[in-house]
Amino acid sequence: MMMSIKKGLAIGGLGVVVGAALSFALLRLMVGLLYGITSASPVVLAAISGSILVLSAMAALVPAIRATRVEPAIALREE
């Protein structure tokens, strides 16, 4: 169960890193193009990143719980 949660968190973490890099790059572009756009607060970005990681862990938890309920012998026989 922990293996699938770790994989889900790894994918979520990769998404957070790529998303943060793109948001910083696009934010600098948007500040120059649009009126009223200011730089993002680090607190807001940290809160959003934390929320994404929690949601990715929750999304990985559902299949992990289902996988623990399957009898291994029955799953191997069906393949």
N, C-alpha and C positions, 0 to 999 in steps of 0.2 A: 504494500500500500504506500509506503514511504517513497518507493522508487517512482511511482507515477506522479506523486505530489511534487517530488523534486524535479521531474521533467517538466511538469506544468509551471513550476516556479522559474525554471531556467528559461522557458519560452517567454513567460511574462517579464522576466528580468531583461531579456534581450530586447523585447518590445519597449520597455521603459528606457533603456539606454539609447536605442535608435530614435525613439520618439522625442526624448529630451534633446538630443543633438539636432534633430530636424527642427524642433520648436525654437531653439536658440537661433539657428540659422535663418529661419523664416521670420522670426520676430524682428531681427535687424532689418530685413527687407521691408516688412510691413510698417515699421516705424517711419521709414523714409517715404513710403507711398501713401499711407492713409493718415488722416487727421484724427487725433484723439487716441491713438494706440500708444500705450506706454510699455516700458519693460515689465516683464512678468516678475511677480514676487517669488522669492525662493520658497517661502512657506507654502504658497499655493502649489507650486510645482512638486514639492515634497509630499504634500497631502494627496495630490492626484497620483503620483507614483506609488505611494503606499496603498491607495485604494485599488490601483490596477493589480498590484502584487497580491493583495488579499482576495480580489475577485478571481485571479488566475488560480490561486490555491483552492478556492471553493469550487471552481470549475473542474479542477483535477481530482477533487475529493469524491465527487459523485461516481465516476467510473471506477475509482479505486475501491470504494465500498461495494459496488456491484461485483467487482472481480473477486473480492474476498468471500462472497457468498456462493461462488461456483465451486462445485466439487471437482477437483483436478482430474480424477479418473473419468468422470463423465465428459468433461471438456476434451480430454485426449481421445476418448472413444468416438466422439462425434466428428473429429477431423479425419 
